[in-house]
Amino acid sequence: MKLYSFLKLIRTVSALIVILLISFTFFDIHSLISPENARYAALTQFIPSMLSFINKPSIIFSSFLIIILVTLLAGRSYCSLLCPLGIFQDIISRIASILHIKKNIGFTPAYNFVRYSILIIALIYYTTTGTFLLIWLDPFSIYGRFVSTVVSPALTGFNNIAAGILLKFNIFSIHSVDIKYASVTLLFVILTIIISISAVAAFKGRLYCNTICPVGSLLGLVSRFSFLKIIIDKDTCIQCGKCGTVCKSSCIDYKEDHVDFSRCVSCFNCLNVCPNSSIRFKYAFSGTIRNKEQEFDINEFKSHIENAKIGRKSFLSGMIIIPSILSAQSSEKKQQLYIQDRSKQKEYKKKIFSSPPGSSEIELFNGRCTACSLCITRCPSSVLQPAVLQYGFYGIMQPFMDFNTGY
């Protein structure tokens, strides 16, 4: 029990540090973090690092592979430790508990058809068209836009008020900063998304992560092969239901002694509340497995161990090879822009608005950017602004160069 309490403490403290650092990267109005270091906030996240690796394979962009390896080891720890939107939902859920807002607590069946359909559609759309769906689904981008569009202007306002007050006392340690406002349309869209996710988190816990989020769905598939899992001991469980009441993913069916580990985010809330220590975080294949999905003796499991090893190796190899294939497809698309028939080139209209410096072709940029707004918040002259329809509907919220606001 002490070990589980320590694990939960480490998870909680680490999550708070991560969300504070990532949030500060977005609302660093005094540019205390250099742009070179600020980009590492994105590279710790699954989708940004994967897309960067696909576009330019490099070790520095391979953190998504580390996340997959950690998931194979201990489940979806990423969702509780590194994902800012996931941590934000936990904070909202905690506030809802303090305010005694009624929540639907208990086991709920998985919406597997919905979650895997969204994942497949997002993957197919990205490989054939671009990142339009990921703009709306990537958790890092959703949280980044919220902080840069809503939180950062509010904090800038408080900063300017404090600077004005201190100025009267001849204290110049804080200076005023111009407030960057997004358009009313974008503000409405971003607030609608974050309020909807917050409402779901307050009443349903991690339902968004286990139904809509493509990262959660993909890591959920990976976590089915995890070495360490949360398992209920059927022989000692008294079915008191305490574990189910604290599960933020609603994935513990204590009546059936079953934990749907594909939805578990490894928060460890359930491990401390069991009066008999019947629910444990342990090697998934040690002893007799008491699980609804896999229920067999360890001796039977040993006869299949070699096949399991082969399956794990094949799965991991596939996760490494897929991005390489996508990278090759991306290079093909890039080459096709230069070998198209001249008659087709006449159909293209000149773009009025410019994409950020270094983004190469606008079509390539629109197909790769997830509109996280990190570059917008780091722009020293505020020339980068989120697009409404400057790129068309498929480039909504992506940064463009607005020379009316900066240079």
N, C-alpha and C positions, 0 to 999 in steps of 0.2 A: 504493500500500500504506500509506503514511504517513497519507493521508487516511482510509482505512478504519479504521486503528488509532485515529485521533482520534475518528471517529464512534462506535466501540465504547466508547472511554473515556468520551465524553460520555454515551452511553446508560447505561453502568454507574453512573457517579457520579450522574446524574439520577435513576435508578431507586432507588438507595439513599437519596437525600435524600427522595424522595417517600414511600417506605414508612416511613421514620423519622418524618416529619411526620404522616402519617395515623395511624400507630400511636400516636404521642404524643397525638394528639387524643383517642384512645379511652382511654388509660390515664393521662391527666393528672389524677392523684389530688389534686393541690394547686391545681387550677383556675387554672393560669397562663394558659390560653387562655380568652377570654371565650366564652360560648355563641353570641354573634352571629358571632364569627370561626370558631368550630368548625364551623358549618354549611357553610362553604366547602369543607371536606374532602369532603362529599357532592356538592356542586355541581360538582366537577371530574370526577365519575364519570358514565359514560354513562347508565345506567338511572335513577339518582336525578335527574339533570338533565332527562332526557326526561320522566319522570313529573311533575316539578315544572312543566315547560313545558306539558304537557297540561292540568294542573289550573289553572294560572294563567300564561298566556303572558306572558313577560317576557324582556328581553335578559339579565338576570342568570341566567336558567335555560337559556340557549341554548348552553351549552358542548358539549352533545352534537352540535350542528350544526358546531361548530369541529372536533370529533373526526372527523366525517364528511368534512369538507373536507381535513383532514390525511391521512386515509386515502386519499382520492382523489389526493392529491399523492404520498405516499410509502408507502402500505401501512399495515399494522396497527401503527404505532408506539405507539399507545395501549396495546396489550397488553404492551409491554415497558417503557414509560416511566411510565404513570399507573395502571394497574390493580394494586392492592395484592395481590390474590390471584395474579395472574400473576407479579409480582416475587417473591412468597413461594415460588411453585413453582420459580422459577429458583434461589433460595437453597437450597431443598431438593435440587434437582438437582445443584448445585455441591457441597454437602456429601456427597452420594452418590458423586460422582466422587472427592473427596478420600479417602473411606473405602473406595474401590475396590469399591463395590457394583456388581454386574453390571447393566448396562442393555442393553436391546434397542435398539441403535443401527443406523440405516440407514433407507432409504426404506420407508414403509408406505403402502398405498393409503388414500385418504380415505374415511371412513364418511359419505358425503354424505347418504344416505337417513336415517340416524340424526340427524345434526346439523341438517338442514333440517326434519325432522319435528318435532324438539323446538322449533325456532324458530317454526314455523307454529303449533303447538299452544299455545305460550306467548303468542303474539300474539293468537290467537283467544280464548284463555281470559281474557286481560286485558281485551279489548274487550267481552266478554260478561259476565264475572263479577267479576274483580278481580285482585289481585296474589298470590294464593295460590301459584301456580307460581313466580313471581319471588322469593318468599321463599326458596325452595329453590335457585334458579338464579342469582340476581344475585351476581356475584363480590364486589362491594363489601360487600354484606350478609353474605355468608358469612365474609369476613375480619373484618368489624367485630364480629360475634357471637363469633368465636374470641378476638379480643383482649380484648373486654370481659368475657367469661365465664371465660376461662382465664388469659390473660396478666396482665390487670389485678389480679385477686385475688392472684396470685403475687407481683407486684411490690409490691403493698400490704403483703404479709406481710414482704418484705425491708425495706421502708421502716420498718415498725413495729419490727422487730428493731434496725435502725440507730438509730432514735429512742430506743429503750430504752437502748442502749449509750451514746449521746452524753449522755443525761440524767444518767447516773452521773458524768459529768465536767462537769456544769452547762453543757452546750452545748444550746441550744434552737433551733438553726437548722432542725431537722427535727422535725415533730410527728407523732404517731400518727394514723392514719386508720382509720375503721371499714371492715372488709372486707365487700364485698357479694358474697354467694354466690348463685348460681343454683340452681334445684332440681336434684336428682340426675337427673331425667328429661331436662331440657334439657341438662345437662352431658354426658350420654351421647350425645344426638342430635348436639350440636355437635362433640364429639370424634370421633364416628364419621365425620362428614362430612369434617372437616379431616384426619383420619388417612388416610382413603380417598384424598383428593386428593393428599396428600403421598406416599403409596405409589405412586400412578400417576406422579407427577412424578419420583420417584427411579428408576423402571424404564422409563418410557415418555415422559419429557419433558412436552411440552405437549399430551398426548393429551386431557386434560380440556377444555382451551381450544378444541380443534378438533373436539370431538365432542359435548360436553354444553352448554357455555356458550353462551347465546343471543346474547350480545354478540359473542363470537368468530365465531359463524356469520354474524351480520348484517354485521359489518365485513369478514368474508371475502368476502361477496358484493360489497361496495363496492370492495374492493381489486382485484377483477378489472378495474376501470376505472382503476387507478392510473397516473399519468404516469411515476413512477419505480418500477422493479422490479429484482429480482435476476435476472440473465439469464446463462446459460452460453454462452460462445462455442464453438460446435461445432468450429470449425476449429483451435483451439489446445488444447482440452481433451484431456488424456491419460488421462482416466477412472481417476485414482488413487484416488478415493473419499474423499479427506480431507475434502472439504466435507460429505459425507453423515454422517461420523462425529461432527461437531460440531454438526449441525443439531438443535436442541432440539424442532423440530416434525416431524421425520422427513419433510420435504416435498421433499427434493432427490433426484431419480432421476438420478444422474450417468451411468448406462448409457444413458439416453435423452436426455441433455442437457436435462433438464426440471426446472423449479422450480414446484411448485404454490403460486403466490403467494397463493392464498386462505387457505392455512394458515400462511404465513410471518408471523412476528411481528416482523420487522425487527430482529433481535438483532445482526446483522452478524458473527456468529461465523465464518461460512463465508468471508468476504471475505479474511481474513488468512492462511488456511492453504493457499490454492491456490498451488502452485509456479510456475505459468505465468500467474497473474493472469487466468485464463480465466473466472472467475465475477465479475461486476461488478454494481454498483448504478448503474443508468443509466436514461436516458429510454427507455421501453419500445418506442418506435416509431422509433428512430434506426437507420439502416442495415438490414441484413438480420436479421430476428428469427429466432432459433433457439430455438423453443419448441414443445413437443409440441402445445400447444393452438392456437397461431397460428404458422404458418410461411409467410411470404410476403415478397416484396421490398418495399423502401421505395417504389418507384414504384407498385406496386399499392396500397400503403397510402394514398398521396396521393389516389388516386381515390375513396377512401372517407372522407377526413378530415372532410368536411362532415357526413356522416351520423353520424360518431363524435361530433362536437361537439354535434349535435342530441340524440344519445342521452345524453350527459353532462348537458346542460341539463335534459332531461326527467327523468333520474334524480334530479338534485339538487332539482328542483322538487317531485318526488314525496316526497322525504325531508322537505321543509319542510311540504308540504301535509298529509301523513298525520297528524303530531301535532296540527295544527289541527282535522282531522276528529275525531280521538279526543277532543280538548278539547271540541268541540261535543257529542259523545256523552256525555261525562262530565257536562256541564251539563244535558243532557236527563235523565240518570239522577237528578241532584240534584233537578230539578223534579218528577220522577215521585214522589218520596217525599212530596210535599206535595199531590198531586192524586189519590192512590189512593182507591178507594172505601172508605167508612167500614166496610163489612162486612168488608173484608179487613184493616183496621187492627186488628180485634178479635183476629186470629190472632197478632199480635205480642206477645211476652212482654217484660216490663220487664227490662232488663239490670241485673244486680246490680253489675257492675264498671264503673268509669268509664274512659273513654279519656283520653289526655293533654289538658290545657287547650288550647283553640283548635282541637281536632280536629273540631268540629262534630258531626254525626251519627255514631254508632258504625258504622253500616253503611257510610258513606262512608269513614271512617277505615280500616276493615278492608279495603276495596277499593282503598286507595291506599298503605298502608304496606308496605314491604318488610322490616321488622324488622331493620334494620341495627344497632340498639342504641345509636346515637349519642346520642339524647336520654336514654337510661337512664344512660349514663356521665356526662353533663353535668348531671344532676339534682342540685342541692345538698342536698336533703333525703332522697334515696333513696326517694321515694314512688313513682317509676316503676320497675316491675319487669317482666321478660319473662313473658308469659303462657304457661301450659301449656294448660289447657282453659277458662280464664276466658271467652274469647270463642267457645269451641267449637274444633274441630279446625282450621277454616279460618283461625283467628286465632292459631295457635300462634306463639310467640316474639315477637309484637307487644307493645309496652309497654301496661301498664294501671296504674291508680293503686291501689297496695296500701297502705292506711292503717295496716296492721300494722307496716310497715317505715319509714314516714316520714309527713310531713304536707304 
